[in-house]
C-alpha cells in the first residue's frame, strides 16, 4: 500500500472511531471533539479532532480548556499535520498550551517487517513480561531515558496488563548472565486495537551503551510476529527522529507528522 492509502485507512479505522483510546478511560464525543480522560490519582485527559473544529475553532478550544480546568486535570491535544484548521497549533499556543516534540506517524504492513530476520547479540535474551516486578525495571529504564515518571509508567503498564491482558504485550531485552537481577537493556510494548487490523508499537528505548547493536530492530520484529500471529495486518508507531530512519529502513512508511500540545490547569 502507498503512504496515502495507509493514512486513509488509519484515519478511517483508528482516528474517527477513537479506536486507540487508552483502555479504561472514559470516552466522550463533545460535538467535533473526541475526548477521553481518567479522573483517578494522577489522572489526565486526551483530545483529538479528526473532523476539524467547525466555524469557531477558538470557542471549541476554550470550552475544552474550561472542561478540564473544572476537573483539575492536565490534558494533551494531539494534532496531526493535516488537521483543520491549518493553524490549529498556533491557536492552541494562544490558549496556553505548550507544544511537545513533533513525531512522525509511521504506518506499514506487518508482512514487510517480517521480511527481516530477528537477530540478537549472543549475550542477551528477549522475553515477554509475565512477572509484575519487571514493570519496575522497565519504568527505571524509560524514566532514565525520557524522564517520563518512574511511578507513572510502572502503574500504567501494571494496571493495563492486569485489566486488559489480551490487548497488551510487553517485551524486554536483558543480559543473559544477569537476567532479572540486571537492568532492562531495552523494553517495548504492543497494543492491539480489536476490529481495526491495527496494532500500535510503543517504547523501544535502549540504554546508551547498548545502542547500535540491533536490539531495537529485533524487538520490533518480535512484536510484528506477535501481531501477525493474532491476525493483525497493520502497524502504527509515533516515531522520534532516532527511530524513524530505522522503521523506514525496515519497510514502514512516514505518512504525516503529529505534535502533542499539553495544558496544565
C-alpha positions, 0 to 999 in steps of 0.5 A: 500500500502507498503512504496515502492509502495507509493514512486513509485507512488509519484515519478511517479505522483508528482516528474517527472511531477513537479506536486507540483510546487508552483502555479504561478511560472514559470516552466522550464525543463533545460535538467535533471533539473526541475526548477521553480522560481518567479522573483517578490519582494522577489522572489526565485527559486526551483530545483529538479532532479528526473532523476539524473544529467547525466555524469557531475553532477558538470557542471549541478550544476554550470550552475544552480548556474550561472542561478540564480546568473544572476537573483539575486535570492536565490534558494533551491535544494531539494534532496531526499535520493535516488537521483543520484548521491549518493553524490549529497549533498556533491557536492552541499556543494562544490558549496556553498550551505548550507544544511537545516534540513533533513525531512522525506517524509511521504506518506499514504492513506487518508482512514487510517487517517480517521480511527481516530476520530477528537477530540478537547479540549472543549475550542477551535474551528477549522475553515477554513480561509475565512477572509484575516486578519487571514493570519496575525495571522497565519504568527505571529504564524509560524514566532514565531515558525520557524522564517520563515518571518512574511511578507513572509508567510502572502503574500504567503498564501494571494496571493495563496488563492486569485489566486488559491482558489480551490487548497488551504485550510487553517485551524486554531485552536483558543480559543473559548472565544477569537476567532479572537481577540486571537492568532492562537493556531495552523494553517495548510494548504492543497494543492491539486495537480489536476490529481495526487490523491495527496494532500500535508499537510503543517504547523501544528505548535502549540504554546508551551503551547498548545502542547500535547493536540491533536490539531495537530492530529485533524487538520490533520484529518480535512484536510484528510476529506477535501481531501477525500471529493474532491476525493483525495486518497493520502497524502504527508507531509515533516515531522520534527522529532516532527511530524513524530512519530505522522503521523506514529502513525496515519497510514502514512508511512516514505518512504525516507528522503529529505534535502533542500540545499539553495544558496544565490547569 
